[in-house]
Amino acid sequence: MPDITEMRDHVYKILELVGSSEKSIEDAIQNAVTRASKTIRDMKWFEVMQTRGHIENGSVRHYQVTLKVGFTLEK
C-alpha cells in the first residue's frame, strides 16, 4: 500500500485484474500489470487477492492471480 503522505492529496480508483502464466505466479502478476498499463495510466500499487492454478498429470501447468490495482485519478 502507498505511504499515507503519498495518498493524502490523491483520489484512487481500484480495479480488479486477473493475470495468468504457464511460468510462475510472479509472471502472472507481471502479465496483468503490463497489459493493463497499455490503457491505464498512473497505476501505483497492487494487492494479490487470490492465487489459483491448474494441475495436469501431477504437475502445475498454469497459474492465475487475481489482483486489485490502484491508480490515481487525474485532476
C-alpha positions in Angstrom: 0.0 0.0 0.0 1.2 3.6 -0.6 2.6 5.6 2.2 -0.1 7.8 3.9 1.7 11.0 3.0 1.7 9.9 -0.7 -2.0 9.2 -0.5 -3.1 12.5 1.1 -3.8 14.5 -2.0 -4.9 11.8 -4.4 -8.1 10.0 -5.2 -7.6 6.4 -6.3 -9.7 4.1 -8.4 -9.4 0.4 -7.7 -9.9 -2.2 -10.4 -9.6 -5.9 -10.4 -7.4 -7.8 -12.9 -6.7 -11.5 -13.4 -3.3 -12.4 -14.8 -2.2 -15.8 -16.0 1.1 -17.5 -16.9 2.4 -21.0 -17.5 5.7 -20.0 -15.8 5.0 -18.6 -12.3 2.8 -16.5 -10.0 5.2 -13.6 -10.4 4.9 -13.8 -14.2 1.1 -13.9 -13.9 1.2 -10.7 -11.9 3.6 -9.0 -14.3 1.4 -10.1 -17.3 -1.6 -8.4 -15.7 0.2 -5.2 -14.8 2.0 -5.0 -18.2 -1.3 -5.5 -20.2 -3.2 -3.0 -18.0 -0.5 -0.4 -18.4 -1.3 -0.1 -22.1 -4.6 1.5 -21.3 -4.5 2.6 -17.6 -2.2 5.4 -16.5 -0.7 6.2 -13.1 -1.0 2.7 -11.6 0.5 2.9 -8.1 0.1 -0.4 -6.2 -1.4 -3.8 -6.4 -2.7 -6.4 -3.9 -2.9 -10.1 -4.6 -6.4 -11.3 -3.7 -6.4 -14.9 -5.0 -3.9 -17.3 -6.4 -5.1 -20.4 -8.3 -3.5 -22.9 -10.6 -4.2 -25.8 -12.9 -2.7 -29.3 -12.2 -2.2 -31.7 -15.0 -0.6 -35.2 -14.6 0.8 -34.3 -11.2 2.4 -31.0 -12.4 1.4 -27.4 -12.1 0.6 -26.3 -15.6 -0.9 -22.9 -15.3 -1.0 -20.0 -12.7 -3.8 -17.5 -12.3 -3.7 -14.5 -9.9 -6.5 -12.0 -9.1 -5.2 -8.6 -8.3 -6.6 -5.3 -7.0 -4.8 -2.5 -8.7 -4.9 1.2 -7.5 -4.4 4.1 -9.9 -4.5 7.8 -9.4 -7.5 9.7 -10.9 -6.5 12.7 -13.0 -7.3 16.1 -11.6 
